[in-house]
Amino acid sequence: MGSSLNTAEFFDKMSNHLDDMPSELLKPEQSFRDIPQWSSIQALVFIAFINQEYRVAISQEELSKAETFQDIFELIKAKS
């Protein structure tokens, strides 16, 4: 995967994953915990989604340290 990961693709996939939330509402600096669809169950589903979609394993601890969608993007990029 490596350098093929780009922000536009990432946010499009996040939009689709988050109950079709319009991607224009997702901003890199936005806290993902502030979106209405977010819950502790959603966090587990999100971790599984990242693993399946990007072949990257992130832990609950790593996700809990992330604050924004950009943080998650950078974590995936660093691990891919």
N, C-alpha and C positions, 0 to 999 in steps of 0.2 A: 504494500500500500504506500508507505512513505510519503513522498512529495505529492502524490496524487490527491491528497486531502486538501480541499479548499473551503474557505468560509462559506461561500454561497451554497455549495452542495451540502455542507454540514447544516446550515440553518434551514434549508429546504427539507432535509430529512427530519430535523427536530420538529419542524412545523407539522409534518405528516404524522410523526410519532405522538405529538401532543394534541390529539383529537382535532387535527386539521386547523390548528391555530395558525392564522395568517403569518407567513414568514416575515412580512414587513413589520409585524408587531414584536418580533424577536430581535433584540439588539445585543451585540457582543457584551456590552456592559450591564445588561439586565441580569438581576438575580433570578435564577430559575425557580427559587423557592417562593417568589412573589407571584407566580402565575397561578390562576385559579385551579388548574388541573393538578397541581403538585400536592403530593401526600407521601407518607412514608412507604406506602405500597407502590406508588408511582416511582419512587426512588429505586426500589428493587427491580421493577420492570425496566426502568431506564438503564440500569447496569447491565441487565440481560440484553437489552436492545443494542447497547454499545458493543458488547461482546460479539453478538451475532452479526451486526452490520459492519463493524470495523475490525473484527478479530483481535480486539484489545480487551484485556481483563483489567477492570478497575475495581477497587475494593470500596466498601461502604465508607471506610475511613477516608480514602482519597476523595470520594464524592462529597463527604461532609466538609472537607477542607476547601473545596471549590466554592466560590461565591457567585460566579457569573457563567453565562454560556461560553464566554471567551476562555475562562479558566478550564472548562471541560474540553473545549476544542484544543487548547494547548496541551492538556494532559493526554488526550487521544493521539495528537500529533507526535508528542514525545515518545509515546510507547509503541507507535506503529513503525 
